[in-house]
Amino acid sequence: MRWENPAAESAATPPATPAVESAAAPRHDRPPDAALFGTDTVTTRTFDAPEFAGITFHEIRARTILNRVPGASRMPFEWTVNPYRGCAHACVYCFARRTHGRLGLDTGVGFDSQIVVKVNAPELLRRQLASPRWHGEHVAMGTDADCYQGAEDRYRLMPGILTALRDRANPFSILTKGTLILRDLDLLKQSAEVTDVGVSVSVGFTDTELWRTVEPGTPAPQRRLDVVRALTAHGIGCGVLMAPVIPFLGDRPDQLRATVRAVAAAGATSVTPLVLHLRPGAREWFTAWLGRHHPHLVRRFERLYADGAYAPKWYQRRITRQVHDLAGEYGIGPARAGMPRRLPPPGPVTEPAAAGPGRLSLL
């Protein structure tokens, strides 16, 4: 990645109050890799507000915002937009941790607390979508760092991004664990009137004890399912990515059944299971967490993942079959390419209960 020199007070950057601008902050208060983040290429802010305690934001101006997915990737899309790098959701298994290493930042605590913010993302996307070289391909968001993590409550990059996509009738999809997506409900509805819009919420399990330890910065699973209810009530089909299914901790038949039952009750259009995968960066951090919380499972994980980042095919097939059988029992199924995502004719809807405007709820 390469970054342009940002203005200290960019028009795209929200006012820094309450904040302290760090001119010569030590250790992780400033990115250490001068090749990527020289002292003249990034504005670093440490916020004292309670919701951002311990988090440092590195505000940069990106050269590009549309990222092509490598051809060898398993992802079913070719282009992504990621306005943030790093994620305060702090999921111990997050595969995106290794991207922080490429930026010269720590892939453990640094990934959770050193958030790179592309403050010019909306204006840059609008310009790139208008280019004659762009042919309106599908754009996926939330595939690396959650675009509706807590930082979005402050920087508000997604409204501008969604507006740019809507104005070009460019198809897109969003994957999130964040309840803040409901803030942009009107933009999602407007977009769905002119193009294909896909929304998926990530809920790998409904076990609250497991959630508190492996996803400490995310809204609770039930709050995420409230998002599914709200989107469905407003005519926006919402699937659930049941990810990750964590071996030995979240894969018991009763746990799988409880999750699929809750997903069905929330009105999800589909449920698609994805077994935990442990890529470099995430693997080391997850293994260290496992050693602290479940030391008796360390050897079992080492054996299960002995051949690489992915669980064996037989295990993945077993979980997929179990979840699909349960989904059929509860009247939902896996996501399918080309599923309709258009809004139905306008009609009265019941306003769902939600967290206060512009705020993530963790409970």
Secondary structure, DSSP 8 states (H G I E B T S, - for coil): --EE---TT-TTS---TTEEE-SS--GGGS---TTTS-TTS-EEEEE-SGGGTT-EEEEEEES--EEE--TT---S-SEEE-SEES-TT--TT-TTHHHHHHTTS-SSHHHHHEEEEETTHHHHHHHHHTSTT-----EEESSSS-TTSTHHHHH--HHHHHHHHHHTT--EEEEES-GGGGGGHHHHHHHHTTS-EEEEEE-----HHHHHHH-TTS--HHHHHHHHHHHHHTT--EEEEEEEE-TTTS-SHHHHHHHHHHHHHTT-SBEEEEE-B--TTHHHHHHHHHHHH-GGGHHHHHHHTTTSSB--HHHHHHHHHHHHHHHHHHT-B---TT------S----------STT-----
